[in-house]
Amino acid sequence: MEDYLDPAYFAYVASAVLKVAKQDQEDDEDPKAPSNALKLSYIKRMANIKLAQAIQAQDQGKKQSAQDFIQLMSIEWNTKLERVLLEERKHAEKKPLPLPSDIVNLQGI
């Protein structure tokens, strides 16, 4: 996993999180999208672990890679994921249709 915590793979990591976070097609009542995506912020913790290990090993390349990945997450993570997930939730929201008797009552007014 450490190899994917690299700025070059950030778009792939974000895409994978979105796939994991999507609502289950069989269970429309269970809004898994936002909670799963936000819980997957443990990826940032893994990047911090990579950074700590790089500092301890005095590996400047790995340190810079981890810092850049963490910075990308700080800049793009919330906007990239939350925007998409909120849009999906908005479009998936079921709006009840009026009852036929209500339509008849409105026509009579």
Summary of the structure (lengths in Angstrom):
residues: 109
radius of gyration: 21.3
end to end distance: 64.7
largest distance: 79.7
contacts: 261
relative contact order: 0.15
helix: 76%
strand: 0%
